[in-house]
Amino acid sequence: DPVEDKRALLDFVNNLPHSRSLNWNESSPVCSYWTGVTCSKDGSRVISVRLPGVGFQGPIPPNTLGRLSALQILSLRSNLISGHFPYDFSNLKNLSFLYLQYNNLSGPLPADFSVWNNLTIVNLSNNRFDGSIPRSLSNLTHLAVLNLANNSLYGEIPDFNLPSLQQINLSNNDLTGSVPKSFTRFPNSVFSGNNISFETSASRVPPVPAPSMAPNPKSKNSRELGETALLGIVIAACVLGFVAFAFLIHVCCSRKKGRNEFSDKLQKGEMSPEKVVSRTQDANNRLVFFEGCNYAFDLEDLLRASAEVLGKGTFGMAYKAILEDATAVVVKRLKEVSVGKRDFEQQMEVVGSIKHENVVELRAYYYSKDEKLMVYDYYSQGSVSAMLHGKRGGERISLDWDNRMKIALGAARGMARIHAENGGKFVHGNIKSSNIFLNSRRYGCVSDIGLSTIMSPLAPPISRAAGYRAPEVTDTRKAAQPSDIYSFGVVLLELLTGKSPIHTTGGDEIIHLVRWVHSVVREEWTAEVFDVELMRCPNIEEEMVEMLQIALSCVVRMPDQRPKMPEVVKMIENVRRVDTENRPSSENRSESSTPPPPASDRES
Ligand SMILES: Nc1ncnc2c1ncn2[C@@H]1O[C@H](COP(=O)(O)OP(=O)(O)OP(=O)(O)O)[C@@H](O)[C@H]1O
């Protein structure tokens, strides 16, 4: 533990009243346990503190956070922090991201910004800062985003030369004079709400008309209402058509910049804007985080995050959301949850308690009448399905035999862990290759646990899950552990054949993978079954045939004849302990004329 940093954080939290409790105990490890805190790789220093919306009230106690001299990210936004900008933050020489927006900070901005020469994003908007904009900001050569909007800053805007600056917002202050030459590349709207004269010049972007219903930023009330109210006002204005033009321009601009806010996505979905507003206003419903989760964000953060649609699954849409500190999370928005709040919460608690290196951890969830969300880590390499079959026209990723064995073994171990839950009765209910990801050691890792029990009865048999569904589930619509084994067997067949569970041939004929494999094997053409890509790997035929036998034992018709998950794990381990590497590697087999797989595909 970084003892000094821990002390500084405890001094901070013990001396600043807050309404949400934090799991910061003296006895627990800071780096792996404390909410909102991230340490350096070697665990020697705290490098990030993110505590938005914790309800901190009052001035930041001196000589607390200022002692975290290795800090790179500090987010205390959306609290009720008052007082002056802490003078001892000048010790935070490594600070790159500073988010203090939506607080009640007052007084002048720090005179000397040059002490933080790594600063990249500075957001001090929506406070009560006054005084002038410090000239020293011009020393920040990495500064990409500067937001000082909705304060009481006055005087002229200094003419900085900030080559990295991509976004600036100085709107709604008391600034005077004219827009300096170096900032004429930004739209007039970022300077609006000041006493600034805009000289007309051919190079200027035409001014964006201010929404006629925009709140008076100087009024205390508007600050207290915060973003939710703004969102509501904007939506209301849209509905009334008063600002259609401004809104269109705004949408175009944000599209251009590639930023699609998660809330936008929600609005584009089936949810009405009114519902979004009412939902964000529902103070009783908060994101619930699981113990040991290091993320610190709230629902508003998620709604504000840049989001990308990952896809529509059986249970709703999945989005990739990038939080302000560049953390990527996956948010699943569940449709048609069939259970009430209590059952939902109980199921989430079970799922959230499953901690295993081969199970994708549920980080947080959210339940309200209108909205049910689940938050997971984002797996940048995509799912095994995307790797095997390519996704949305993307290339399929080359997976050699070692990779596939590790995926199979990891997923089997994850499944065995899941089946051990709830006194050995827990059912996954939706095993398929798009729900399997690769962990940091490139072993399979199972996602989407526990959803099938809280959702409305299974989707019609035509759905994408059909190829994975055991025959008895098609009839009874009820998943059980043996049907999970069947689905897992289909995933093994996918890994062996490289084919989707249901696919068409050139002649539009629909092929069911299980039936196809059975028919080929029956004709004793077993070798024809395997993915041609695997044929490049030397000396693996025996292992492939053994894996094929395991897969076929999982997809037998009678549920009680299928092996149990721990047995499947043992059988795969017996084919080859990929993790102990008891098979000579392909490089050592010089007799082979086949070239070894590319280095990136090999086990590290
Ligand atoms: N944690 C994650 N990291 C990266 N991508 C993810 C993550 N979770 C889901 N995805 C991807 O998002 C897309 C949609 O996922 P989702 O689980 O909602 O649907 P699905 O897997 O296609 O079907 P189902 O809902 O039946 O599981 C899929 O392409 C999936 O691989």
The ligand as an SDF file (V2000), in Angstrom:
LIG
                    3D

 31 33  0  0  0  0  0  0  0  0999 V2000
  -17.8970   -6.3820  -22.0840 N   0  0  0  0  0  0  0  0  0  0  0  0
  -17.8810   -6.2450  -23.4240 C   0  0  0  0  0  0  0  0  0  0  0  0
  -16.7790   -5.7760  -24.0520 N   0  0  0  0  0  0  0  0  0  0  0  0
  -16.7630   -5.6460  -25.4070 C   0  0  0  0  0  0  0  0  0  0  0  0
  -17.8160   -5.9370  -26.2090 N   0  0  0  0  0  0  0  0  0  0  0  0
  -18.9470   -6.3930  -25.6330 C   0  0  0  0  0  0  0  0  0  0  0  0
  -19.0440   -6.5700  -24.2190 C   0  0  0  0  0  0  0  0  0  0  0  0
  -20.2810   -7.0530  -23.9250 N   0  0  0  0  0  0  0  0  0  0  0  0
  -20.9260   -7.1720  -25.1090 C   0  0  0  0  0  0  0  0  0  0  0  0
  -20.1320   -6.7870  -26.1310 N   0  0  0  0  0  0  0  0  0  0  0  0
  -20.4780   -6.8230  -27.5450 C   0  0  0  0  0  0  0  0  0  0  0  0
  -21.6160   -6.0190  -27.7540 O   0  0  0  0  0  0  0  0  0  0  0  0
  -22.4770   -6.6190  -28.7000 C   0  0  0  0  0  0  0  0  0  0  0  0
  -23.8680   -6.7730  -28.1080 C   0  0  0  0  0  0  0  0  0  0  0  0
  -23.7500   -7.6110  -26.9710 O   0  0  0  0  0  0  0  0  0  0  0  0
  -24.9830   -8.3190  -26.2970 P   0  0  0  0  0  0  0  0  0  0  0  0
  -24.4500   -9.2330  -25.2440 O   0  0  0  0  0  0  0  0  0  0  0  0
  -25.9590   -7.2930  -25.9160 O   0  0  0  0  0  0  0  0  0  0  0  0
  -25.6030   -9.1370  -27.4790 O   0  0  0  0  0  0  0  0  0  0  0  0
  -25.1990  -10.5070  -28.0680 P   0  0  0  0  0  0  0  0  0  0  0  0
  -24.0150  -11.0920  -27.3560 O   0  0  0  0  0  0  0  0  0  0  0  0
  -25.0690  -10.3440  -29.5400 O   0  0  0  0  0  0  0  0  0  0  0  0
  -26.4980  -11.3360  -27.7600 O   0  0  0  0  0  0  0  0  0  0  0  0
  -27.1000  -11.7100  -26.3230 P   0  0  0  0  0  0  0  0  0  0  0  0
  -27.8130  -10.5220  -25.8130 O   0  0  0  0  0  0  0  0  0  0  0  0
  -28.0240  -12.8240  -26.6100 O   0  0  0  0  0  0  0  0  0  0  0  0
  -25.9630  -12.1040  -25.4410 O   0  0  0  0  0  0  0  0  0  0  0  0
  -21.8550   -7.9600  -29.0870 C   0  0  0  0  0  0  0  0  0  0  0  0
  -21.1330   -7.7900  -30.2850 O   0  0  0  0  0  0  0  0  0  0  0  0
  -20.9240   -8.2300  -27.9450 C   0  0  0  0  0  0  0  0  0  0  0  0
  -19.8420   -9.0460  -28.3500 O   0  0  0  0  0  0  0  0  0  0  0  0
  1  2  1  0
  2  3  1  0
  2  7  2  0
  3  4  2  0
  4  5  1  0
  5  6  2  0
  6  7  1  0
  6 10  1  0
  7  8  1  0
  8  9  2  0
  9 10  1  0
 10 11  1  0
 11 12  1  0
 11 30  1  0
 12 13  1  0
 13 14  1  0
 13 28  1  0
 14 15  1  0
 15 16  1  0
 16 17  2  0
 16 18  1  0
 16 19  1  0
 19 20  1  0
 20 21  2  0
 20 22  1  0
 20 23  1  0
 23 24  1  0
 24 25  2  0
 24 26  1  0
 24 27  1  0
 28 29  1  0
 28 30  1  0
 30 31  1  0
M  END
$$$$
